[in-house]
Amino acid sequence: MVIPSLIECKRDGGALPPGTWAAIVRAYAAEEIPDYQMAALLMAVVWRGLSAAELTELTGAMLDSGSRLDFDGWAVPRVDKHSTGGVGDKTSLLLAPMLACCGGAVPMMSGRGLGHTGGTLDKLESIPGFTTQLTLSAAEAQVRRLGCALFGQTPEIAPVDRRLYALRDVTGTVPSVPLIAASIMSKKLAEGLDALVLDVKAGSGAFLADEKDALALARTMIGLGEASGVRTVALVTAMDRPLGRACGNALEVEECILALRGEGPPDLMAVTLALGEEMLLAAGLETDRGAARGRLVESVQSGAALRRLADVIEAQEGNPAVVDDPALLPQAPQRAVYTAPAAGIVAAVRPRAVGQGIIALGGGRRRMEDAVQHAVGFVITARPGDVVEAGQPIATIHARDAEGLEAGATALREAILIGSGPAAPRQLVSHRVTADGVEAIAP
């Protein structure tokens, strides 16, 4: 196998012959292909795409490079949710305990931050002591006992994807429908699921900003899921502004705790409940949408979901006291209030600029080996359409030092735009996609 010729073939728009992607995956796993050649091949895919046959082969090869969770003989429906990535997107930490309280089993295997977006694992690891590194057997046992586990991709599951995920993060090869689909589905199909709900982001802060690309990704992943016997549904949700107010690992965990106390921001709760409804319906745990929403709301109002989150934290060696006292989470030593530079209407809160600002503060990665500062980030209270006065507080910067405060202010000046006319943000949940087609959701 001559890798340069394969790179050239894909660069020039050709499809690799059957069996080639499986051979590439095996060779990369055996470290017979160096990262620089794989990065070049990935860039060619970004530009030229993959045929349906290539995508199916690549996904299957990545899945078969490792092991799978085994829930054979267990009647409890297994369901998971996956987001294609956003800023302030923290719904996983809410949905896992909520669905477990509603009778589902959620083996939620998540990833780290990718590009300008945050990662569920980085958020969870801001909880003192919390380990995301569970073996397959430990994850299976915890799901059976508590109804959910929040863990990282183990060395046993799709190990080639694990390496490619980190490589894509630092080589500018994230925004690709086939690469995103293969990465997501190779992991999700390893979870032993009955149903999967996809949160496909669209808007300026999404990897695929254009709605048409988001719908294409949704249809692609649904095809892969349904072909493997997993009921798969997607919602297209807005990522033209951050979701919720908190942006940054520990800050987002605190917001999740508040949300499970019934104090969540309206936009965060709207998206969470929409996804949760689909999860209950897809898993067969409910047949009525209204009843599904009612069960989710009750799991929060009763305190059951918050208690379940505490149980999961304790089971995974974290300090469960954080649910009673979020101040036990990492705290940034420097804070500063950011005020509106002028009077007017908030025209936009650009999520990509916010995410890049978090990286500048140390809350994300520029290189694979970078350590993450969990306490830094922003709490942004300004929303598109808000009327503000000059000097009005609209955000808080959480930083390590004075230099970080200045970097945070620079990021917010780029992110929060104030104008004189009305804002027109995307509809929070705009489309529902199934194997039967695309349904536009009424505002």
C-alpha positions as CSV (number, residue, x, y, z in Angstrom):
1,M,0.0,0.0,0.0
2,V,1.6,3.2,-1.2
3,I,0.1,6.0,0.9
4,P,1.3,9.0,-1.2
5,S,-0.6,7.6,-4.2
6,L,-3.7,7.1,-2.1
7,I,-3.4,10.7,-0.9
8,E,-3.1,11.9,-4.5
9,C,-6.1,9.8,-5.6
10,K,-8.3,11.3,-2.9
11,R,-6.8,14.8,-3.5
12,D,-7.9,14.6,-7.1
13,G,-11.4,13.5,-6.3
14,G,-11.2,9.7,-6.7
15,A,-12.7,7.0,-4.6
16,L,-10.3,4.6,-3.0
17,P,-10.8,0.9,-4.1
18,P,-12.9,-1.4,-1.9
19,G,-10.9,-2.7,1.1
20,T,-8.5,0.2,1.0
21,W,-9.9,2.2,3.9
22,A,-10.0,-1.0,6.1
23,A,-6.3,-1.6,5.2
24,I,-5.5,2.1,6.0
25,V,-7.2,1.8,9.4
26,R,-5.3,-1.4,10.2
27,A,-2.0,0.1,9.1
28,Y,-2.5,3.3,11.1
29,A,-3.4,1.2,14.2
30,A,-0.2,-0.7,13.8
31,E,1.7,2.7,13.4
32,E,2.8,1.8,9.9
33,I,1.4,5.1,8.7
34,P,2.8,8.3,10.3
35,D,0.6,11.1,11.5
36,Y,1.8,13.5,8.8
37,Q,0.6,11.2,6.0
38,M,-2.7,10.5,7.8
39,A,-3.2,14.2,8.3
40,A,-2.6,14.8,4.5
41,L,-5.2,12.1,3.7
42,L,-7.7,13.6,6.1
43,M,-7.2,17.0,4.5
44,A,-7.9,15.4,1.1
45,V,-11.1,14.0,2.5
46,V,-12.1,17.4,3.9
47,W,-11.8,18.8,0.3
48,R,-13.1,15.9,-1.7
49,G,-15.4,13.9,0.6
50,L,-16.0,10.1,0.7
51,S,-18.4,8.0,-1.4
52,A,-21.1,6.2,0.5
53,A,-19.2,2.9,0.1
54,E,-16.0,4.5,1.4
55,L,-17.8,6.0,4.4
56,T,-19.5,2.7,5.4
57,E,-16.1,0.9,5.1
58,L,-14.2,3.6,7.1
59,T,-16.9,3.6,9.9
60,G,-17.0,-0.2,10.1
61,A,-13.2,-0.4,10.1
62,M,-12.9,2.1,12.9
63,L,-15.6,0.3,14.9
64,D,-14.0,-3.1,14.4
65,S,-10.6,-1.7,15.5
66,G,-11.8,-2.2,19.1
67,S,-14.3,-3.8,21.4
68,R,-18.0,-3.0,22.2
69,L,-20.1,-2.7,25.3
70,D,-22.1,-5.9,25.8
71,F,-25.7,-5.6,27.3
72,D,-27.0,-8.9,25.8
73,G,-29.9,-10.3,27.8
74,W,-30.7,-7.0,29.5
75,A,-34.2,-5.7,28.7
76,V,-33.7,-2.1,29.7
77,P,-33.6,0.1,26.6
78,R,-30.2,1.7,26.0
79,V,-30.2,5.2,24.5
80,D,-27.7,7.9,24.1
81,K,-27.4,11.4,22.7
82,H,-24.5,13.0,20.8
83,S,-23.9,16.6,19.9
84,T,-21.7,17.6,16.9
85,G,-20.1,20.3,19.1
86,G,-20.8,23.7,20.3
87,V,-19.9,26.5,22.8
88,G,-21.7,26.3,26.1
89,D,-23.3,23.0,25.0
90,K,-23.6,21.1,28.3
91,T,-26.9,19.1,27.7
92,S,-25.1,15.7,28.2
93,L,-24.6,16.3,31.9
94,L,-28.3,17.0,32.2
95,L,-29.7,14.3,30.0
96,A,-27.8,11.3,31.3
97,P,-29.3,11.5,34.9
98,M,-32.7,12.7,33.7
99,L,-33.1,9.7,31.3
100,A,-31.8,7.3,33.9
101,C,-34.5,8.5,36.2
102,C,-37.1,7.9,33.4
103,G,-36.2,4.2,33.1
104,G,-33.6,4.4,30.4
105,A,-30.0,3.2,30.4
106,V,-27.5,5.8,29.1
107,P,-23.9,4.5,28.4
108,M,-22.7,8.0,27.5
109,M,-19.3,7.9,26.0
110,S,-18.1,11.4,25.3
111,G,-15.1,13.3,23.9
112,R,-12.8,16.1,24.7
113,G,-12.9,19.6,23.3
114,L,-12.4,19.8,19.6
115,G,-11.3,23.0,17.9
116,H,-13.2,26.0,19.4
117,T,-15.9,23.8,21.0
118,G,-15.9,22.3,24.5
119,G,-15.8,18.7,25.4
120,T,-17.9,16.8,27.9
121,L,-14.9,14.9,29.3
122,D,-13.1,18.2,30.1
123,K,-16.2,19.5,31.9
124,L,-16.5,16.3,34.0
125,E,-12.8,16.3,34.9
126,S,-13.3,19.8,36.5
127,I,-15.2,17.9,39.3
128,P,-12.6,17.1,42.0
129,G,-11.5,13.5,41.8
130,F,-13.9,12.6,38.9
131,T,-12.5,9.9,36.6
132,T,-13.7,9.5,33.1
133,Q,-11.5,6.6,32.4
134,L,-13.6,3.5,32.9
135,T,-13.0,0.1,31.5
136,L,-15.7,-1.5,29.4
137,S,-16.6,-3.9,32.2
138,A,-16.8,-1.1,34.8
139,A,-18.9,1.1,32.5
140,E,-21.3,-1.8,31.8
141,A,-21.7,-2.5,35.5
142,Q,-22.3,1.1,36.4
143,V,-25.0,1.5,33.7
144,R,-26.7,-1.6,35.0
145,R,-26.6,-0.3,38.6
146,L,-27.2,3.4,38.2
147,G,-28.8,3.7,34.7
148,C,-25.9,5.8,33.3
149,A,-22.2,6.2,33.1
150,L,-20.3,9.3,31.9
151,F,-17.0,8.1,30.5
152,G,-14.4,8.6,27.9
153,Q,-13.5,6.5,24.9
154,T,-11.6,3.7,26.3
155,P,-8.5,2.1,24.6
156,E,-10.8,-0.8,23.9
157,I,-13.4,1.2,21.8
158,A,-12.6,2.4,18.3
159,P,-8.9,3.1,19.2
160,V,-8.2,4.4,15.7
161,D,-10.9,7.0,16.1
162,R,-9.3,8.0,19.4
163,R,-6.1,8.9,17.6
164,L,-7.7,10.5,14.6
165,Y,-9.9,12.6,16.8
166,A,-6.9,14.2,18.5
167,L,-5.1,14.5,15.1
168,R,-8.0,16.3,13.5
169,D,-8.3,18.7,16.4
170,V,-4.8,20.1,15.6
171,T,-4.6,19.8,11.8
172,G,-7.7,21.8,10.7
173,T,-9.5,18.7,9.5
174,V,-12.6,18.8,11.8
175,P,-15.3,20.3,9.5
176,S,-16.0,17.4,7.2
177,V,-19.4,15.6,7.0
178,P,-17.9,12.1,6.4
179,L,-15.1,12.4,9.0
180,I,-17.5,13.7,11.6
181,A,-20.1,11.0,10.8
182,A,-17.5,8.2,10.8
183,S,-16.0,9.4,14.1
184,I,-19.3,9.8,15.9
185,M,-21.0,6.6,14.7
186,S,-17.9,4.3,15.1
187,K,-18.1,5.2,18.9
188,K,-21.9,5.2,19.3
189,L,-22.4,1.9,17.5
190,A,-19.9,0.4,20.0
191,E,-22.2,1.3,23.0
192,G,-24.7,-1.4,22.5
193,L,-27.5,1.0,21.9
194,D,-31.2,0.5,21.0
195,A,-31.6,4.2,20.1
196,L,-29.5,7.3,19.4
197,V,-30.5,10.9,19.2
198,L,-28.2,13.3,17.5
199,D,-27.9,17.0,18.3
200,V,-26.6,18.5,15.0
201,K,-25.6,22.1,15.3
202,A,-26.0,24.7,12.7
203,G,-25.0,28.4,12.7
204,S,-21.8,30.4,12.9
205,G,-20.4,28.5,15.9
206,A,-20.9,25.0,14.5
207,F,-18.3,23.0,12.6
208,L,-20.8,22.9,9.7
209,A,-22.4,26.4,9.9
210,D,-24.7,26.0,6.9
211,E,-28.0,24.4,7.5
212,K,-27.8,22.3,4.3
213,D,-24.5,20.8,5.5
214,A,-26.0,20.1,9.0
215,L,-29.0,18.3,7.4
216,A,-26.6,16.4,5.2
217,L,-24.6,15.3,8.2
218,A,-27.8,14.3,10.1
219,R,-29.0,12.2,7.2
220,T,-25.6,10.6,6.8
221,M,-25.4,9.5,10.5
222,I,-29.0,8.4,10.5
223,G,-28.2,6.1,7.6
224,L,-25.2,4.6,9.4
225,G,-27.2,4.1,12.6
226,E,-30.3,2.6,11.0
227,A,-28.2,0.3,8.8
228,S,-26.8,-1.1,12.1
229,G,-30.2,-1.6,13.7
230,V,-30.1,1.4,16.0
231,R,-33.1,3.7,15.9
232,T,-31.6,7.1,15.0
233,V,-33.2,10.5,15.1
234,A,-31.6,14.0,14.8
235,L,-32.6,17.5,15.8
236,V,-30.9,20.5,14.2
237,T,-30.3,23.1,16.9
238,A,-28.9,26.6,16.9
239,M,-25.2,27.3,17.4
240,D,-25.2,31.0,16.3
241,R,-24.8,31.9,20.0
242,P,-23.6,30.0,23.0
243,L,-26.1,27.7,24.7
244,G,-26.8,28.9,28.2
245,R,-24.8,31.5,30.0
246,A,-21.7,29.6,31.2
247,C,-18.9,28.9,28.8
248,G,-15.9,27.0,30.2
249,N,-15.5,23.7,31.9
250,A,-16.2,24.2,35.7
251,L,-18.5,27.1,35.0
252,E,-20.6,24.8,32.8
253,V,-20.8,22.1,35.4
254,E,-22.0,24.7,37.9
255,E,-24.7,25.7,35.5
256,C,-25.8,22.1,35.1
257,I,-26.1,21.7,38.8
258,L,-28.3,24.8,38.9
259,A,-30.3,23.5,36.0
260,L,-31.0,20.2,37.8
261,R,-32.2,22.3,40.7
262,G,-34.7,23.9,38.4
263,E,-32.7,27.1,37.8
264,G,-31.4,26.5,34.3
265,P,-31.4,29.2,31.6
266,P,-34.4,28.9,29.3
267,D,-32.5,28.2,26.1
268,L,-30.5,25.4,27.7
269,M,-33.6,23.8,29.2
270,A,-35.5,24.1,25.9
271,V,-32.9,22.2,23.9
272,T,-32.4,19.6,26.8
273,L,-36.1,18.8,26.9
274,A,-36.4,18.6,23.2
275,L,-33.5,16.1,23.0
276,G,-34.8,14.2,26.1
277,E,-38.3,13.8,24.5
278,E,-36.7,12.3,21.4
279,M,-34.6,9.9,23.5
280,L,-37.6,8.6,25.4
281,L,-39.6,8.2,22.3
282,A,-36.8,6.6,20.2
283,A,-36.1,4.1,23.0
284,G,-39.7,3.1,23.3
285,L,-39.9,4.4,26.9
286,E,-42.8,6.7,25.9
287,T,-45.2,6.9,23.0
288,D,-46.6,10.4,23.8
289,R,-44.5,13.5,23.4
290,G,-46.3,15.4,26.1
291,A,-46.0,12.5,28.6
292,A,-42.3,12.3,27.8
293,R,-41.7,15.9,28.5
294,G,-43.7,15.6,31.8
295,R,-41.5,12.7,33.0
296,L,-38.3,14.7,32.3
297,V,-39.6,17.8,34.1
298,E,-40.6,15.7,37.0
299,S,-37.2,14.2,37.3
300,V,-35.8,17.7,37.8
301,Q,-38.7,19.0,40.0
302,S,-38.5,16.0,42.3
303,G,-34.7,16.3,42.8
304,A,-34.2,12.8,41.5
305,A,-32.0,13.8,38.5
306,L,-29.7,15.8,40.8
307,R,-29.4,12.9,43.2
308,R,-28.6,10.6,40.3
309,L,-25.9,12.9,39.1
310,A,-24.4,12.9,42.7
311,D,-24.5,9.1,42.6
312,V,-22.7,9.0,39.3
313,I,-20.1,11.5,40.5
314,E,-19.5,9.4,43.6
315,A,-19.3,6.1,41.6
316,Q,-16.7,7.7,39.4
317,E,-14.5,8.8,42.3
318,G,-15.6,12.4,42.3
319,N,-16.7,14.6,45.2
320,P,-20.6,14.4,45.2
321,A,-20.7,17.4,47.6
322,V,-20.3,19.6,44.5
323,V,-24.1,19.2,43.8
324,D,-24.8,20.9,47.2
325,D,-21.9,23.4,47.1
326,P,-20.7,24.2,43.5
327,A,-18.0,26.4,45.1
328,L,-16.1,23.2,45.5
329,L,-15.5,23.2,41.8
330,P,-12.2,24.9,40.6
331,Q,-12.4,28.7,41.0
332,A,-10.5,31.1,38.8
333,P,-8.2,33.4,40.9
334,Q,-9.1,36.5,38.7
335,R,-12.5,37.8,37.7
336,A,-13.6,40.9,36.0
337,V,-17.0,42.2,34.9
338,Y,-17.3,43.1,31.2
339,T,-19.6,45.9,30.4
340,A,-21.4,47.0,27.2
341,P,-19.1,49.4,25.3
342,A,-22.2,51.3,23.9
343,A,-25.9,51.5,24.1
344,G,-28.1,49.6,21.7
345,I,-29.4,46.1,20.9
346,V,-27.2,43.0,21.2
347,A,-27.0,41.9,17.6
348,A,-25.0,38.8,18.1
349,V,-22.9,36.8,20.6
350,R,-20.5,34.9,18.3
351,P,-19.8,31.5,19.7
352,R,-16.7,30.8,17.7
353,A,-15.1,33.9,19.2
354,V,-16.2,32.9,22.7
355,G,-14.7,29.4,22.2
356,Q,-11.5,30.8,20.9
357,G,-11.4,33.1,23.9
358,I,-11.7,30.2,26.2
359,I,-8.7,28.6,24.5
360,A,-6.8,31.8,24.9
361,L,-7.5,31.7,28.6
362,G,-6.2,28.1,28.8
363,G,-9.5,26.4,28.9
364,G,-9.0,24.5,25.6
365,R,-6.2,23.0,23.6
366,R,-4.0,24.4,20.8
367,R,-1.9,21.2,20.7
368,M,-2.8,17.5,21.6
369,E,-0.6,17.6,24.7
370,D,-1.9,20.8,26.2
371,A,-3.3,20.7,29.7
372,V,-6.7,22.3,30.3
373,Q,-7.3,25.0,32.9
374,H,-10.8,24.0,34.2
375,A,-11.7,27.1,36.1
376,V,-11.4,29.7,33.3
377,G,-14.1,30.9,30.9
378,F,-17.0,33.3,30.7
379,V,-20.5,33.8,32.1
380,I,-22.3,35.8,29.4
381,T,-25.7,37.2,30.4
382,A,-26.2,39.2,27.2
383,R,-28.5,37.5,24.6
384,P,-29.2,38.5,21.0
385,G,-32.0,41.0,21.1
386,D,-31.3,42.4,24.5
387,V,-31.4,46.2,24.9
388,V,-28.4,47.3,26.8
389,E,-27.0,50.6,28.1
390,A,-23.4,51.7,27.8
391,G,-21.5,50.5,30.9
392,Q,-24.1,47.8,31.7
393,P,-22.6,44.5,32.9
394,I,-23.1,41.8,30.3
395,A,-20.5,39.2,31.1
396,T,-18.0,38.0,33.6
397,I,-14.4,36.9,32.7
398,H,-12.8,34.1,34.8
399,A,-9.1,33.9,34.3
400,R,-5.8,32.8,35.8
401,D,-4.1,36.2,35.9
402,A,-4.3,39.8,34.7
403,E,-3.1,38.9,31.2
404,G,-5.9,36.4,31.0
405,L,-8.5,39.1,31.9
406,E,-7.2,41.2,29.1
407,A,-7.3,38.3,26.6
408,G,-10.9,37.6,27.8
409,A,-12.0,41.2,27.3
410,T,-10.5,41.1,23.8
411,A,-12.4,38.0,23.0
412,L,-15.7,39.4,24.3
413,R,-15.2,42.6,22.3
414,E,-15.1,40.5,19.2
415,A,-17.9,38.1,20.3
416,I,-20.6,40.5,21.5
417,L,-21.8,42.9,18.8
418,I,-24.1,45.7,19.7
419,G,-26.1,47.5,17.0
420,S,-29.2,49.6,16.5
421,G,-31.5,47.2,14.8
422,P,-33.3,44.0,15.8
423,A,-31.4,40.7,16.1
424,A,-32.4,37.6,14.2
425,P,-31.0,34.6,15.9
426,R,-31.7,31.1,14.6
427,Q,-34.6,29.1,15.9
428,L,-33.4,27.0,18.8
429,V,-34.7,23.7,17.4
430,S,-35.3,24.0,13.7
431,H,-35.6,20.5,12.2
432,R,-36.3,16.9,13.1
433,V,-34.7,14.4,10.8
434,T,-35.5,10.7,10.7
435,A,-34.9,7.9,8.1
436,D,-38.3,9.0,6.6
437,G,-37.1,12.6,5.9
438,V,-36.8,16.1,7.2
439,E,-39.5,17.9,9.2
440,A,-39.2,21.6,9.8
441,I,-40.3,22.5,13.3
442,A,-42.8,25.4,13.7
443,P,-41.4,28.3,15.8
